[in-house]
Amino acid sequence: MKTLEKSVAEKLLKIKAIKLQPNNPFTWASGWKSPIYCDNRKTLSYPQIRSFIKIELARLVLEMYPDVEVIAGVATGAIAQGALIADALGLPFVYVRPTPKGHGLENMIEGDLRPKQKVVVVEDLISTGGSSLKACEAIRNDGSEVLGMLAIFTYGFPVAEQKFKQAKVKLTTLCSYDAVLAEALATNYISVDDIETLQEWRTNPSEWKTEL
């Protein structure tokens, strides 16, 4: 029987939501060179995979946070995912902007979030954790309680793990970098020789340079 992580990794690789190119790295917006690129918004274009992810995340919410009152999505990547989960659970939904809106009410949290409500935050991807935890901070500053965060995928950077620990936010993900590498290796997407390069990158992504 397939584990959940393996199943999600298989699906993300199949639709190219995750791409691995250790010998032809991508350049992230941060300027980092990376052998992997993840765009989980692609899952929204595949109804079966979209439903699968929605159901699994909703199941985790019910199992881990039965007293949840509101689902919050982190803009922009997790707005759709969060709304799908909130709809499946019959719960209110809000989303959190990276910065306050520049006009009107200048909201950072969009939707009706009341003080002391219990919130589960949904994210599509965890990299360094900065923007994800900023959303949690905004919710806490607004007077509500963050029960935890759920995400589709995490790179598993040590710096992110440390940040979540310091912020006292419990993070649970459907899939991980290690699971993707294992599935990619099992399906001959990558070779054994690629593994060392891919692991080296995660250890120090900001300084990583491929040898071409």
C-alpha positions in Angstrom: 0.0 0.0 0.0 1.4 3.4 -1.0 2.1 5.9 1.7 0.4 9.3 1.4 3.8 11.1 0.8 4.7 8.7 -2.0 1.3 9.0 -3.6 1.4 12.8 -3.5 5.0 12.8 -4.8 3.9 10.6 -7.7 1.1 12.9 -8.6 3.2 16.1 -8.4 5.9 14.7 -10.6 3.4 13.3 -13.1 1.8 16.7 -13.9 5.2 18.5 -13.6 4.1 20.5 -10.6 7.6 19.6 -9.4 10.5 19.5 -11.9 14.0 18.2 -11.1 16.9 19.5 -13.2 20.2 18.9 -11.3 22.3 19.6 -14.4 20.3 22.5 -15.6 19.2 24.4 -12.5 16.4 26.9 -12.2 16.8 30.5 -10.9 14.3 31.4 -8.2 13.0 34.9 -7.6 15.4 35.2 -4.7 18.3 34.6 -7.1 19.1 31.2 -5.7 20.1 28.5 -8.2 18.0 25.4 -7.6 17.8 21.9 -9.1 14.1 21.8 -8.3 11.1 23.9 -9.1 7.7 23.5 -7.5 4.5 25.1 -8.6 1.6 23.5 -6.8 -0.9 25.7 -8.5 -0.7 23.3 -11.4 -2.7 20.8 -9.3 -5.8 23.0 -9.7 -5.9 22.2 -13.4 -6.3 18.5 -12.7 -9.7 17.8 -11.1 -8.8 14.3 -9.8 -5.5 15.5 -8.2 -7.1 18.7 -7.0 -9.8 16.7 -5.2 -7.3 14.2 -3.8 -5.3 17.0 -2.2 -8.4 18.8 -1.0 -9.7 15.6 0.7 -6.4 14.7 2.3 -5.8 18.2 3.7 -9.4 18.3 4.9 -8.9 15.0 6.6 -5.8 16.2 8.4 -7.7 19.3 9.6 -10.4 17.1 11.1 -8.0 14.6 12.7 -5.5 17.2 14.1 -7.7 20.2 14.8 -11.3 19.2 15.5 -12.0 22.5 17.2 -11.0 24.6 14.1 -13.4 27.5 13.4 -11.8 29.2 10.3 -9.5 28.1 7.5 -7.0 30.8 6.3 -5.1 30.6 3.0 -1.8 32.3 2.5 -1.9 34.6 -0.6 -1.6 33.9 -3.4 -0.7 30.3 -3.9 -2.9 28.9 -1.2 -6.0 31.0 -1.6 -7.6 28.4 -3.9 -6.5 25.4 -1.8 -7.7 27.0 1.4 -11.0 27.9 -0.1 -11.5 24.3 -1.3 -10.8 22.9 2.1 -13.0 25.4 3.9 -15.8 24.5 1.5 -15.3 20.8 2.0 -15.5 21.3 5.8 -18.3 23.9 5.7 -16.1 26.4 7.5 -15.5 30.2 7.0 -12.5 31.1 4.9 -10.2 34.1 5.0 -6.9 34.8 3.2 -3.8 36.6 4.4 -1.9 39.1 2.1 1.9 39.4 2.3 1.5 43.1 3.0 -1.6 45.3 3.9 -3.7 46.3 0.9 -2.5 49.7 -0.4 -6.0 51.3 -0.5 -9.5 51.1 0.9 -9.5 49.5 4.3 -5.8 48.5 3.9 -6.6 45.0 5.1 -3.9 42.3 5.4 -6.5 39.7 6.3 -9.3 39.5 3.8 -12.6 38.1 5.0 -14.4 38.0 8.3 -12.1 36.9 11.0 -13.2 37.6 14.6 -11.0 37.8 17.7 -10.3 34.6 19.6 -11.4 32.3 16.6 -9.3 29.2 16.2 -7.6 29.1 12.8 -5.8 26.5 10.7 -3.6 28.1 8.1 -3.1 26.5 4.7 0.0 27.0 2.5 0.9 25.4 -0.8 4.6 25.3 -0.4 7.1 25.8 2.4 10.6 27.1 1.5 12.3 29.2 4.1 9.1 29.7 6.0 9.3 33.5 6.1 6.1 34.4 4.3 4.1 31.5 5.8 4.9 32.5 9.3 4.3 36.2 8.6 0.7 35.1 7.8 0.5 33.3 11.1 1.8 36.4 12.9 -0.8 38.6 11.2 -3.6 36.3 12.4 -2.2 36.3 16.0 -1.9 40.1 15.9 -5.5 40.3 14.9 -6.5 38.5 18.1 -7.1 35.0 16.8 -5.4 31.7 17.6 -3.3 29.7 15.1 -3.9 26.0 15.8 -1.3 24.9 13.1 -0.4 25.0 9.5 -0.9 22.5 6.7 0.9 22.5 3.3 1.2 20.4 0.2 5.0 20.3 0.1 8.1 21.3 2.0 11.7 21.5 0.9 12.6 20.6 4.5 15.2 23.4 4.9 16.8 23.4 8.4 16.2 27.1 8.6 12.5 26.7 8.0 12.2 24.0 10.6 14.0 26.3 13.1 11.7 29.2 12.3 8.5 27.2 12.8 9.9 25.9 16.1 10.7 29.4 17.3 7.3 30.7 16.2 5.6 27.7 18.0 3.6 26.8 14.8 3.1 23.1 14.2 3.6 22.3 10.5 2.2 19.3 8.7 2.7 18.6 5.0 1.4 16.0 2.5 4.7 15.6 0.8 8.4 16.3 1.4 11.6 16.8 -0.6 12.9 13.4 0.5 9.7 11.7 -0.7 9.9 13.4 -4.1 13.6 12.3 -4.5 12.7 8.7 -3.5 9.8 8.6 -6.1 11.9 10.3 -8.8 14.7 7.8 -8.3 12.3 4.8 -8.3 10.8 5.9 -11.6 14.2 6.7 -13.2 13.3 10.4 -13.4 16.8 11.0 -11.8 19.8 8.7 -11.3 21.6 7.6 -8.2 24.4 10.0 -9.2 21.9 13.0 -9.0 21.0 12.3 -5.3 24.2 13.7 -3.9 23.8 16.9 -5.8 20.2 17.3 -4.8 21.0 16.7 -1.1 23.9 19.1 -1.2 21.6 21.8 -2.5 19.1 21.5 0.3 21.9 21.7 2.9 22.9 25.2 1.8 20.6 26.4 -1.1 21.7 30.1 -1.0 25.3 29.2 -1.7 24.8 26.1 -3.9 26.4 26.1 -7.3 26.2 23.2 -9.7 29.3 22.0 -11.5 28.5 22.1 -15.2 
